[in-house]
Amino acid sequence: MQPFRIEVPRQQMDDLAERLARTRWPPAATGGEWEQGTDAGYLYSLVKYWREGFDWQKQEALLNTFTQFKTTVDGQELHFIHQRSRHPEAVPLLLVHGWPGSIFEFYKIIPALTDPTAHGGEPEAAFHVIAPSLPGYGFSAPPSSPGATPRSFARLFGELMETHLGYARYALQGGDWGAVITSWLAYDRASAPIGLHLNMAGIRPNPTSADRPLNEAENAYLETARKMRGDVFAYQVIQGGRPQTLGYGLTDSPVGLAAWIVEKFREWSDCGGSVEKRFTKDELLTNITIYWVTNTIASSIRLYYESRRANDKLPPGGRIECPTGFADFPAEIIRPPQSWVERAYNIQRWREMPSGGHFAALEEPALLVRDIREFYRPLRAALGT
């Protein structure tokens, strides 16, 4: 267990600036703005700011306000934030990000979770936050062999929490891949988590003929999901089928990387088509720069390839019995009805949020923190706090 600080060499940032200056831009699209992908005008302005106004050192210092470590779990090097609360009632909370995010997504909510009395809460609502970088994302090393899936990541994170950090019981929270990973952890290590809080459904149910028939809302949801596969979810086909080919371009071109990621932040957030209504340029570029300086975009998208081939799913009629809370944000990529989610999870709390989307911790930090606090309030008794 080694203390860790983010320290990107100056020459690496100089190389980034040179690459940005030498960008070979494609011809403008013939359709409307954003119709065929990332809008050229917006990307020009973002890249100009990346070159002339973005201060990586400032963002690096912000990230380094959190206590960070590196350790090796079953041969996999992991980077993680371990921000302990000053409150004795604090409960360990494993907070897991997804793609195309990073630990930076949590910079607004970690202080509120660890020090609730400074952020409108009571001492009894405190958490010790453990936020790992997924293997092959950011500051965690890429997996060294095939077969690295969300379910295998769940095993690694369970070992990190229980064996390396000594937390026998703990809380879980996740969205995107984080929802998948924490769901598998809750299923495979059922005695450890006191609860599971999600802002996206991580695992699909596997209904059997003995289950009740699908209702109207469930059938409509499945039809919507089918229609979205060729458009909104087309990136999954590419990343799940040819991640290495895509990786060459995104690894070599910072502008290509920015275009690929910012499109998702715009399309999956509650921004009404204007991405900077929800995220500042500094926030967008800090997340993108993490992928760039760690050279992990290719290894991050490989998770889609591995997951697709593993095809991990619940057994027929299987269910995650861990008490589960669900924060349903209106601009999430796709929103299954509560009845569908309840087929796979033991839903104890379901809340429809007034605003926010896929990147809940960045978009609506106060709403997410409040929901996490309220969900876990009655469950803390399992830890005697």
Secondary structure by P-SEA (a helix, b strand, c coil): cbbbbbbbbaaaaaaaaaaaaacccccccccccccccccaaaaaaaaaaaaccccaaaaaaaaacccccccccccbbbbbbbcccccccbbbbbbbbccccccccccccccccccccccccccccccbbbbbcccccccccccccccccaaaaaaaaaaaaccccccccbbbbbccaaaaaaaaaaaaacccccbbbbcccccccccccccccccaaaaaaaaaaaaaccccaaaaaaaaccaaaaaaaaaacaaaaaaaaaaaaaaaccccccccccccaaaaaaaaaaaaaacccccccaaaaaaaaaccccccccccccbbbbbccccccccccaaaaaacccccbbbbbcccccccccccaaaaaaaaaaaaccccccccc
